[in-house]
Amino acid sequence: MIRAVTFDAAGTLIAPHPSVGAVYAEVATAFGLERDAAELERAFLPAFKTVQARWGVPYGSDEKDARRFWQAVIDDTFGEPLPFEIACELYDTFATAKRWRVLPGVRDALTMIGDLNLPMAVVSNFDNRLLQVLNDLYLGPFCTVVTSVSVGRAKPDPLPLLKACRIIDVTPAQVLHLGDSEREDGGMCQAAGARFLRCEGGIPLDELAAILRADRT
């Protein structure tokens, strides 16, 4: 039986607003560096994947390493090393709610799960900025927010989910995890022995309701 529900963050609960490229261009312009938002948006994902592949612990093994990780992603996205001040501002601005939007179905899903008195948690490849973002967007209540940086391991490693399970006091087999990445979220669930529901661009409320309903009949 499902006794807890966990969520990925970026791509499942929230998404950059209006886009990564738009925010990068806005901040760069404020420092006198003109760049096209659409070009930065196209460059971001390849840059992110390149840095992710060469990094020891993707997303960073601790908070300092997370800043270095994102500095590398930013530099690769712009195609040149940026001044430290610009990279810091870009890192810090994504700690604010104005740079994120809540994805479709999320608030209804949280209400649905809360009405069933199931504990909820967030398990995300992210850093310590996430808790503030979730709080400022009034998302929750979550029993815990476990980030890859806080445990020094990134999904698909099962450790982030296992830590959440220990805090909530459930076994992985009693957890339903919602996430947008088959490799990261699905791989973590397979390794830990949890159930997985893939969500792309929001929460599929009908599918979630059917799973929770079937689990209780």
C-alpha positions as CSV (number, residue, x, y, z in Angstrom):
1,M,0.0,0.0,0.0
2,I,1.2,3.5,-0.8
3,R,1.9,5.3,2.5
4,A,3.8,8.3,1.2
5,V,4.2,10.3,-2.0
6,T,7.5,12.0,-3.1
7,F,8.0,14.5,-5.9
8,D,10.8,15.7,-8.1
9,A,11.0,19.5,-8.2
10,A,12.2,21.1,-11.5
11,G,10.1,19.8,-14.4
12,T,7.5,18.2,-12.1
13,L,6.4,20.8,-9.5
14,I,8.0,23.9,-10.9
15,A,9.7,25.3,-14.0
16,P,11.9,28.3,-14.7
17,H,9.9,31.5,-15.5
18,P,9.7,32.6,-18.1
19,S,12.6,30.4,-19.3
20,V,16.2,29.8,-18.5
21,G,17.3,31.7,-21.6
22,A,15.1,34.7,-20.8
23,V,16.5,35.0,-17.2
24,Y,20.1,34.5,-18.3
25,A,19.7,37.3,-21.0
26,E,17.9,39.6,-18.5
27,V,20.6,39.3,-15.9
28,A,23.5,39.6,-18.4
29,T,21.9,42.7,-19.8
30,A,21.8,44.3,-16.4
31,F,25.6,43.8,-16.3
32,G,26.0,45.3,-19.8
33,L,26.4,42.0,-21.6
34,E,23.8,41.8,-24.4
35,R,22.8,38.2,-25.4
36,D,19.8,36.8,-27.3
37,A,17.4,35.0,-25.0
38,A,16.4,32.4,-27.6
39,E,20.0,31.6,-28.4
40,L,20.8,31.1,-24.7
41,E,17.7,28.9,-24.3
42,R,18.9,26.7,-27.2
43,A,22.4,26.5,-25.7
44,F,21.4,25.8,-22.1
45,L,20.4,22.1,-22.3
46,P,23.5,20.9,-24.3
47,A,25.7,22.9,-22.0
48,F,24.0,21.5,-18.9
49,K,24.4,17.9,-20.2
50,T,28.0,18.4,-21.1
51,V,28.9,19.8,-17.7
52,Q,26.8,17.1,-16.0
53,A,28.6,14.3,-17.8
54,R,32.1,15.6,-16.7
55,W,31.2,16.5,-13.1
56,G,32.2,14.2,-10.2
57,V,28.8,14.4,-8.6
58,P,26.2,16.0,-11.0
59,Y,24.7,19.2,-9.5
60,G,27.5,19.3,-6.9
61,S,28.6,17.3,-3.9
62,D,28.0,20.2,-1.5
63,E,26.9,23.8,-1.6
64,K,30.3,25.2,-2.8
65,D,30.5,22.5,-5.4
66,A,27.0,23.3,-6.6
67,R,28.0,26.9,-7.2
68,R,31.0,25.7,-9.2
69,F,28.8,23.3,-11.2
70,W,26.4,26.1,-12.1
71,Q,29.2,28.5,-12.9
72,A,30.5,25.9,-15.5
73,V,26.9,25.5,-16.9
74,I,26.5,29.2,-17.2
75,D,29.9,29.6,-18.9
76,D,29.2,26.8,-21.4
77,T,25.8,28.3,-22.1
78,F,27.2,31.7,-22.9
79,G,30.2,30.2,-24.7
80,E,32.7,32.1,-22.7
81,P,33.8,32.5,-19.1
82,L,31.6,35.1,-17.4
83,P,32.6,37.5,-14.7
84,F,32.1,36.0,-11.2
85,E,29.5,38.6,-10.3
86,I,27.2,37.6,-13.2
87,A,27.4,33.9,-12.4
88,C,26.6,34.7,-8.7
89,E,23.6,36.8,-9.6
90,L,22.3,34.1,-11.9
91,Y,22.7,31.5,-9.2
92,D,21.1,33.7,-6.5
93,T,18.2,34.8,-8.7
94,F,17.0,31.2,-9.1
95,A,16.6,31.1,-5.3
96,T,13.7,33.5,-5.7
97,A,10.1,32.5,-6.4
98,K,9.8,35.1,-9.2
99,R,12.0,32.9,-11.4
100,W,9.8,29.9,-11.1
101,R,6.2,29.0,-12.0
102,V,4.1,26.2,-10.6
103,L,3.2,23.6,-13.2
104,P,-0.3,22.5,-14.1
105,G,-2.1,20.1,-11.7
106,V,0.5,20.5,-8.9
107,R,-1.7,22.4,-6.4
108,D,-4.7,20.0,-7.0
109,A,-2.4,17.0,-6.6
110,L,-1.1,18.3,-3.3
111,T,-4.6,18.8,-2.1
112,M,-5.7,15.4,-3.3
113,I,-2.8,13.7,-1.5
114,G,-3.3,15.8,1.6
115,D,-6.9,14.8,1.8
116,L,-5.8,11.2,2.0
117,N,-3.5,12.1,4.9
118,L,-0.5,10.8,3.0
119,P,2.8,12.4,4.0
120,M,4.6,14.1,1.1
121,A,8.3,14.9,0.5
122,V,10.5,16.3,-2.3
123,V,13.4,14.4,-3.6
124,S,15.3,16.4,-6.1
125,N,18.6,16.9,-7.9
126,F,19.0,20.4,-6.6
127,D,20.7,22.4,-3.9
128,N,19.8,24.4,-0.8
129,R,18.0,27.1,-2.8
130,L,15.1,24.7,-3.3
131,L,13.5,24.9,0.1
132,Q,13.2,28.7,-0.1
133,V,11.7,28.5,-3.6
134,L,9.1,25.9,-2.5
135,N,8.2,28.0,0.6
136,D,7.9,31.2,-1.3
137,L,5.6,29.5,-3.9
138,Y,3.4,28.1,-1.0
139,L,3.9,24.5,-2.1
140,G,3.5,21.8,0.5
141,P,3.3,20.9,3.3
142,F,6.3,18.6,2.8
143,C,7.7,16.4,5.6
144,T,11.1,16.9,4.2
145,V,13.0,18.3,1.1
146,V,15.9,16.1,0.2
147,T,18.3,17.5,-2.4
148,S,21.2,15.7,-4.1
149,V,23.6,18.3,-2.7
150,S,22.4,17.6,0.9
151,V,23.3,13.9,0.6
152,G,26.2,14.2,-1.9
153,R,24.6,11.9,-4.4
154,A,22.4,12.6,-7.4
155,K,19.5,10.6,-8.8
156,P,19.4,7.9,-10.2
157,D,21.4,7.0,-7.1
158,P,18.7,5.8,-4.6
159,L,20.3,7.5,-1.6
160,P,18.2,10.7,-1.8
161,L,15.0,8.7,-1.8
162,L,16.2,6.3,0.9
163,K,17.0,9.3,3.1
164,A,13.4,10.7,2.6
165,C,12.0,7.2,3.5
166,R,14.0,7.2,6.8
167,I,12.7,10.6,7.7
168,I,9.1,9.8,6.8
169,D,9.4,6.3,8.4
170,V,8.3,4.3,5.4
171,T,9.9,1.7,3.2
172,P,10.7,2.4,-0.5
173,A,8.0,-0.1,-1.5
174,Q,5.4,2.1,0.3
175,V,6.4,5.2,-1.8
176,L,5.0,6.6,-5.0
177,H,7.4,9.0,-6.6
178,L,6.4,11.5,-9.3
179,G,9.1,12.8,-11.6
180,D,9.7,13.9,-15.2
181,S,12.9,12.0,-15.9
182,E,12.8,8.3,-16.8
183,R,16.5,8.0,-16.2
184,E,16.9,10.0,-13.0
185,D,13.6,9.5,-11.3
186,G,12.7,6.2,-12.8
187,G,16.2,4.9,-12.3
188,M,16.2,5.9,-8.6
189,C,12.8,4.2,-8.0
190,Q,14.0,1.0,-9.7
191,A,17.1,1.0,-7.6
192,A,15.3,1.7,-4.4
193,G,12.2,-0.5,-5.0
194,A,9.7,2.4,-5.1
195,R,6.8,3.0,-7.5
196,F,7.2,5.6,-10.2
197,L,4.7,7.8,-12.1
198,R,6.3,9.9,-14.9
199,C,5.0,13.5,-15.1
200,E,5.9,15.7,-18.0
201,G,5.1,19.4,-17.6
202,G,2.8,19.0,-14.7
203,I,0.9,16.3,-12.8
204,P,-1.5,13.9,-14.6
205,L,-4.3,14.2,-12.1
206,D,-6.5,11.5,-13.5
207,E,-3.7,9.0,-13.6
208,L,-2.6,9.9,-10.1
209,A,-6.1,9.6,-8.7
210,A,-6.6,6.2,-10.4
211,I,-3.4,4.9,-8.8
212,L,-4.3,6.2,-5.3
213,R,-7.8,4.9,-5.7
214,A,-6.8,1.4,-6.9
215,D,-4.3,1.2,-4.0
216,R,-7.1,1.6,-1.5
217,T,-9.6,-0.8,-3.0
